[in-house]
Amino acid sequence: MSLDCILSVRGVARRVAAGLAVVVAVAALQSPAVAAEEPDLVFRRSTVFKWLSPNDKLATYGLDDPEVDGVACHFTVPEKGGFKGWLGLAEEVSDISLACRQIGPIRFKKKFEQGEDVFRQRRSLFFKKMQIVRGCDVKRNVLVYMVYSDRIIEGSPKNSTSSVPIMPWGGSDAIQRCADFVEK
C-alpha cells in the first residue's frame, strides 16, 4: 500500500471519528430530558400489521405531575413499527393526545413558571422531542397542560391541551390557588 493511500485512509478514519464524536455529543444534548419520572405504560394497541417486523402501535402512558400532588396526566402517542422503529431510528409523528385530571387533593410543592416542563421525551434519533408543559389560568384557578413536539429548526403545530380545575377533595380540603405558586 502506498504512503498516499495510507494517509488517505487515516484522513478518512479521522473524519469518521470526528463525525462520530459530533453524533455522540448531539445525542447527549438531545437525550431524553425528563422533568417527571418515566411514564407508566397503561396499554398498547396495534394499528398497522407488519409481517416481519414490529407493528405500528398506539401507546397510552400515565404520569403524575412531579411538582403538583393530586394531578395525573395520560397521553397517547403513535409508535412506529418496522425495522426502523424497532432499532429506534424512525422519526415519530407529532399526533399526541393528552388528558389530565385531579386524582386527589392538589398540593403545590414549589413555585413554577408558566409553560414549565412536566415531561420531555425524545421522538427521533436526534432532533425531535415531545414536551408536556404546565401553566396556570390565574383568573379561573385552573391548571392547564399542553403537549406538543418540536425540532431544533421547526416544530409542529399539532398539540393537545387539558385543563384541571382545582377543586376541593374531601370535606376538609382547603383549595390552593395556583396563582400563589406562579413565578412572576
TADA-V732359 format. One record per pair of residues at least 12 apart in sequence whose C-alpha atoms are under 10 Angstrom apart, sorted by the first residue. I is the first residue (numbers start at 1). J is the second residue. If there is no record, write none. Layout:
BEGIN
{{I/J} {I/J}}
END
This chain:
BEGIN
{{23/126} {24/126} {26/125} {26/126} {26/127} {27/125} {27/126} {27/127} {28/126} {29/126} {29/127} {30/121} {30/122} {30/123} {30/124} {30/125} {30/126} {30/127} {30/128} {30/129} {30/152} {31/120} {31/121} {31/122} {31/125} {31/126} {31/127} {31/129} {32/119} {32/120} {32/121} {32/122} {32/123} {32/129} {32/130} {33/117} {33/119} {33/120} {33/121} {33/122} {33/129} {33/131} {34/117} {34/118} {34/119} {34/120} {34/121} {34/122} {34/131} {35/65} {35/66} {35/67} {35/116} {35/117} {35/118} {35/119} {35/120} {35/121} {35/131} {35/132} {35/133} {36/63} {36/64} {36/65} {36/66} {36/67} {36/117} {36/118} {36/119} {36/120} {36/132} {37/63} {37/64} {37/65} {37/66} {37/118} {37/119} {37/120} {38/61} {38/62} {38/63} {38/64} {38/119} {38/120} {38/121} {39/60} {39/61} {39/62} {39/63} {39/64} {39/73} {39/74} {39/75} {39/119} {39/121} {40/60} {40/61} {40/62} {40/63} {40/64} {40/74} {41/59} {41/60} {41/61} {41/62} {41/63} {41/74} {41/75} {41/76} {42/59} {42/60} {42/61} {42/62} {42/74} {42/75} {42/76} {43/58} {43/59} {43/60} {43/61} {43/62} {43/76} {44/56} {44/57} {44/58} {44/59} {44/60} {44/61} {44/76} {44/77} {44/78} {44/79} {45/57} {45/58} {45/59} {45/60} {45/78} {45/79} {46/58} {46/59} {46/78} {46/79} {46/81} {47/78} {47/79} {47/80} {47/81} {48/80} {48/81} {48/82} {49/81} {49/82} {50/81} {50/82} {50/83} {51/82} {52/82} {52/83} {53/81} {53/82} {53/83} {53/84} {53/85} {53/86} {54/80} {54/81} {54/82} {54/83} {54/84} {54/85} {54/86} {55/79} {55/80} {55/81} {55/82} {55/83} {55/85} {55/86} {56/78} {56/79} {56/80} {56/81} {56/82} {56/85} {56/86} {57/77} {57/78} {57/79} {57/80} {57/81} {58/76} {58/77} {58/78} {58/79} {58/80} {58/96} {59/75} {59/76} {59/77} {59/78} {59/79} {59/96} {60/74} {60/75} {60/76} {60/77} {60/78} {60/96} {60/97} {60/98} {61/73} {61/74} {61/75} {61/76} {61/77} {61/98} {62/74} {62/75} {62/76} {62/98} {62/99} {62/100} {63/75} {63/100} {63/118} {63/119} {64/100} {64/101} {64/103} {64/118} {64/119} {65/100} {65/108} {65/117} {65/118} {65/119} {65/132} {65/133} {65/134} {66/108} {66/109} {66/117} {66/118} {66/119} {67/107} {67/108} {67/109} {67/110} {67/111} {67/112} {67/118} {68/105} {68/106} {68/107} {68/108} {68/109} {68/110} {68/111} {68/112} {68/118} {68/143} {68/178} {69/102} {69/103} {69/104} {69/105} {69/106} {69/107} {69/108} {69/109} {70/101} {70/102} {70/103} {70/104} {70/105} {70/106} {70/107} {70/108} {70/166} {70/169} {71/100} {71/101} {71/102} {71/103} {71/104} {71/105} {71/106} {71/107} {71/143} {71/164} {71/166} {72/99} {72/100} {72/101} {72/102} {72/103} {72/104} {72/164} {73/98} {73/99} {73/100} {73/101} {73/102} {73/103} {73/118} {73/132} {73/145} {73/162} {73/164} {74/97} {74/98} {74/99} {74/100} {74/101} {75/96} {75/97} {75/98} {75/99} {75/100} {75/132} {75/147} {75/160} {76/95} {76/96} {76/97} {76/98} {76/99} {77/92} {77/93} {77/94} {77/95} {77/96} {77/97} {77/98} {77/123} {77/130} {78/92} {78/93} {78/94} {78/95} {78/96} {78/97} {79/91} {79/92} {79/93} {79/123} {80/92} {80/93} {85/124} {87/125} {88/123} {88/124} {88/125} {89/123} {89/124} {89/125} {89/126} {90/123} {90/124} {90/125} {91/122} {91/123} {91/124} {91/125} {91/126} {91/127} {91/128} {91/129} {92/122} {92/123} {92/124} {92/125} {92/128} {92/129} {92/130} {92/149} {93/123} {93/124} {93/128} {93/130} {93/149} {93/156} {93/158} {94/123} {94/128} {94/129} {94/130} {94/147} {94/148} {94/149} {94/150} {94/155} {94/156} {94/157} {94/158} {94/159} {95/147} {95/148} {95/149} {95/156} {95/157} {95/158} {95/159} {95/160} {96/130} {96/147} {96/148} {96/149} {96/158} {96/159} {96/160} {97/146} {97/147} {97/148} {97/158} {97/159} {97/160} {97/161} {97/162} {98/132} {98/145} {98/146} {98/147} {98/148} {98/159} {98/160} {98/161} {98/162} {98/163} {99/145} {99/146} {99/147} {99/160} {99/161} {99/162} {99/163} {99/164} {100/143} {100/144} {100/145} {100/146} {100/161} {100/162} {100/163} {100/164} {101/143} {101/162} {101/163} {101/164} {101/165} {101/166} {102/143} {102/163} {102/164} {102/165} {102/166} {102/167} {102/168} {102/169} {103/169} {104/167} {104/168} {104/169} {104/170} {104/173} {105/166} {105/167} {105/168} {105/169} {105/170} {105/173} {105/174} {105/175} {105/176} {106/165} {106/166} {106/167} {106/168} {106/169} {106/173} {106/174} {106/175} {106/176} {106/177} {106/178} {107/166} {107/174} {107/175} {107/176} {107/177} {107/178} {108/176} {108/177} {108/178} {108/180} {108/181} {109/181} {110/180} {110/181} {110/182} {110/183} {111/178} {111/179} {111/180} {111/181} {111/182} {111/183} {111/184} {112/134} {112/135} {112/136} {112/178} {112/179} {112/180} {112/181} {112/182} {112/183} {112/184} {113/133} {113/134} {113/135} {113/136} {113/181} {113/182} {113/183} {113/184} {114/133} {114/134} {114/135} {114/136} {114/137} {114/144} {114/182} {114/183} {114/184} {115/132} {115/133} {115/134} {115/135} {115/136} {115/144} {115/145} {115/146} {116/131} {116/132} {116/133} {116/134} {116/135} {116/145} {117/131} {117/132} {117/133} {117/134} {117/135} {117/145} {117/146} {117/147} {118/131} {118/132} {118/133} {118/134} {118/145} {118/146} {118/147} {119/131} {119/132} {119/133} {119/134} {119/147} {120/132} {120/133} {120/147} {120/148} {120/149} {121/149} {122/149} {122/150} {123/149} {123/150} {123/151} {124/151} {126/151} {126/152} {127/150} {127/151} {127/152} {127/153} {127/154} {128/149} {128/150} {128/151} {128/152} {128/153} {128/154} {128/155} {128/156} {129/148} {129/149} {129/150} {129/151} {129/152} {129/155} {130/147} {130/148} {130/149} {130/150} {130/151} {130/159} {131/146} {131/147} {131/148} {131/149} {131/150} {131/159} {132/145} {132/146} {132/147} {132/148} {132/149} {132/159} {132/160} {132/161} {133/145} {133/146} {133/147} {133/148} {133/161} {134/146} {134/147} {134/161} {134/162} {134/163} {135/163} {135/178} {135/179} {135/182} {136/163} {136/164} {136/165} {136/177} {136/178} {136/179} {136/180} {136/181} {136/182} {137/163} {137/164} {137/165} {137/178} {137/179} {137/182} {138/177} {138/178} {138/179} {138/180} {138/182} {139/177} {139/178} {139/179} {140/165} {140/166} {140/177} {140/178} {140/179} {141/164} {141/165} {141/166} {141/167} {141/175} {141/176} {141/177} {141/178} {141/179} {141/180} {142/163} {142/164} {142/165} {142/166} {142/167} {142/177} {142/178} {142/179} {143/162} {143/163} {143/164} {143/165} {143/166} {143/177} {143/178} {143/179} {144/161} {144/162} {144/163} {144/164} {144/165} {145/160} {145/161} {145/162} {145/163} {145/164} {146/159} {146/160} {146/161} {146/162} {146/163} {147/159} {147/160} {147/161} {147/162} {148/160} {148/161} {165/178} {166/178}}
END
